[in-house]
Amino acid sequence: MADDYAYRAMYALHPAVTEALLVAAAEELGFAFVGKLDPDKGDPLYEVMLRPENGVQEVRFVDDGYVEVSYVVVHSRDRAEHIVLIEKLQEAVDMYTLLDLRELMRQGGEGERILALRGYGAIFDGYWGAIPKDYEEGLLDERRSVREAVLAGMARIGWLEFIPILEDAVAREGDELLRTDMADLLDGLREHGTRGIDQMF
């Protein structure tokens, strides 16, 4: 069904925005539940789909087990209706574009950085040079939780451009368990990674 829509947008959700809150916001706009996809061992994504009666738009709540961030996907056939729907959802819940996540990264708080670094992995939609730069900065953060967030995002995205960043990080990482995780991710990227630059917006 999503292939029938001309417009799509993805937004990371604030951790306080639950499935129930997002569904309630969509229902207030005339959307109704039409189905869900449960996670399985190979793909830890949980999705709930809502559409209005005429089916011209769709709102999806996605709980991404890869990066432990929830996000919303908005589909529309008409551009003007697409913009209006996004604006109304933004009034109801806290949701973030990639640029918004970058601003959270700049703020420097632990929670903000974790959401930004994990959120990149949830809603990236093509190569953006700011992502490797922020991951490089995140791996210099003294807080282990922030460095862990970088690894989760990198693993989800899988770009070869992360390899030199990780090589430097492994060489200086003082936490043995985290260093092992970095080395394992490096091996995975060398074997299965893709060139981000080939996925330009």
C-alpha positions in Angstrom: 0.0 0.0 0.0 2.8 2.4 0.8 4.0 2.2 -2.8 0.8 3.9 -3.8 1.8 7.1 -2.0 3.8 9.9 -3.7 5.1 11.5 -0.5 6.8 10.0 2.5 8.4 11.5 5.6 10.0 9.9 8.7 10.5 11.4 12.1 12.2 10.0 15.2 9.9 10.2 18.3 10.8 11.5 21.7 11.2 8.5 24.2 8.1 9.7 26.0 5.9 9.3 22.9 4.4 5.8 23.2 2.5 3.8 20.7 -0.7 4.7 22.5 0.0 8.5 22.3 0.8 8.4 18.6 -2.2 6.2 17.8 -4.4 8.6 19.8 -3.1 11.6 17.9 -3.7 9.9 14.6 -7.2 8.8 15.6 -8.0 12.4 16.6 -7.3 13.3 12.9 -9.6 10.6 11.6 -7.3 7.7 11.2 -8.2 4.2 12.2 -6.1 1.0 12.9 -5.7 -1.2 9.8 -3.0 -3.6 10.9 0.3 -4.3 12.5 3.5 -6.2 11.9 5.1 -8.0 14.9 8.8 -8.4 15.2 10.6 -11.7 14.7 14.0 -13.0 15.4 15.5 -11.8 12.1 13.8 -8.4 12.0 13.1 -6.7 15.4 10.6 -4.1 14.0 7.1 -3.6 15.4 4.8 -1.6 13.2 1.2 -0.3 13.7 -0.5 1.1 10.6 -3.4 3.6 10.6 -5.3 5.1 7.6 -8.4 7.4 7.1 -11.5 5.9 5.6 -10.6 7.2 2.1 -7.1 5.6 2.3 -5.3 8.6 0.8 -2.8 8.8 3.7 -1.1 6.5 6.1 0.6 6.9 9.5 2.9 4.2 10.8 4.3 3.9 14.3 7.5 1.9 14.2 9.4 0.6 17.2 12.9 -0.2 16.0 14.6 -2.8 18.1 17.8 -2.4 16.2 18.5 1.1 17.6 15.8 1.2 20.4 14.1 4.2 19.0 10.5 4.6 17.9 9.7 6.6 14.8 6.7 7.6 12.7 6.4 7.3 8.9 3.8 9.5 7.1 2.6 8.6 3.6 0.3 10.8 1.5 -0.8 11.0 -2.1 -1.3 14.8 -2.1 1.5 17.2 -1.1 -0.6 19.8 0.5 -2.5 17.2 2.6 0.9 15.7 3.5 2.2 19.0 4.9 -1.0 19.5 6.9 -0.9 16.1 8.4 2.7 16.4 9.5 2.0 19.8 11.1 -0.9 18.4 13.0 1.1 15.4 14.2 3.9 17.8 15.3 1.4 19.8 17.4 0.4 16.6 19.2 3.7 14.7 19.8 7.4 15.5 19.9 8.9 14.3 16.6 12.3 15.0 15.1 13.7 15.3 11.6 17.4 14.5 10.9 18.1 18.3 11.2 16.3 18.3 14.6 18.4 15.3 15.7 21.6 17.2 14.7 20.5 20.1 16.9 20.0 17.7 19.8 23.5 16.4 19.2 24.8 20.0 19.4 23.1 20.5 22.8 25.4 17.9 24.3 23.2 16.4 27.0 23.5 12.7 27.4 19.8 12.0 26.7 19.8 14.3 23.7 22.9 12.8 22.2 21.7 9.2 22.7 18.4 10.0 20.9 20.2 11.8 18.1 22.8 9.1 17.5 20.3 6.2 17.7 17.7 8.2 15.8 20.0 8.7 12.8 20.0 4.9 12.5 16.2 4.8 12.6 15.3 7.5 10.0 18.3 7.9 7.7 17.1 7.9 4.1 20.2 8.2 2.1 23.8 9.4 2.6 24.2 12.6 4.7 27.8 13.6 5.5 26.7 15.0 8.9 26.0 11.5 10.2 29.6 10.2 10.0 30.8 13.5 11.5 28.5 13.2 14.5 29.3 9.6 15.0 33.0 10.4 15.1 32.2 13.1 17.7 30.0 10.7 19.7 32.8 8.2 19.9 35.0 10.8 21.6 32.3 11.4 24.3 33.5 10.2 27.7 30.0 8.8 28.5 29.8 5.1 27.6 26.1 5.3 26.9 26.8 7.8 24.1 29.5 5.7 22.5 27.1 2.7 22.7 24.5 4.8 20.9 27.0 5.4 18.1 27.6 1.7 17.6 23.9 1.0 17.5 23.4 3.6 14.8 26.4 2.6 12.8 25.3 -1.0 12.8 21.8 -0.1 11.6 23.1 2.1 8.8 26.1 0.0 7.7 28.1 2.5 5.7 31.7 1.7 4.7 32.5 5.3 5.6 32.4 4.4 9.2 35.4 2.1 9.0 38.2 4.6 9.5 36.2 6.3 12.3 35.9 2.9 14.1 39.5 2.0 13.5 40.6 5.2 15.4 38.0 4.5 18.1 39.1 0.9 18.7 42.7 2.1 19.1 41.9 4.5 21.9 38.8 2.8 23.6 39.6 2.0 27.2 36.5 -0.1 27.9 37.3 -3.7 27.0 33.7 -4.8 26.3 33.0 -1.8 24.2 36.3 -2.2 22.3 35.2 -5.8 21.5 31.9 -4.5 20.2 33.6 -2.0 18.0 36.0 -4.6 16.6 33.0 -6.9 15.8 31.2 -4.0 14.1 34.3 -3.3 12.1 34.5 -6.9 10.9 30.8 -6.8 9.9 31.2 -3.5 8.0 34.3 -4.8 6.1 32.3 -7.9 5.0 28.8 -6.5 4.5 29.0 -2.7 4.5 27.8 -0.5 1.7 29.1 2.8 0.3 27.0 5.6 1.8 28.1 8.0 -0.9 26.2 5.8 -3.4 23.0 6.5 -1.5 23.0 10.3 -1.7 19.7 12.0 -1.1 
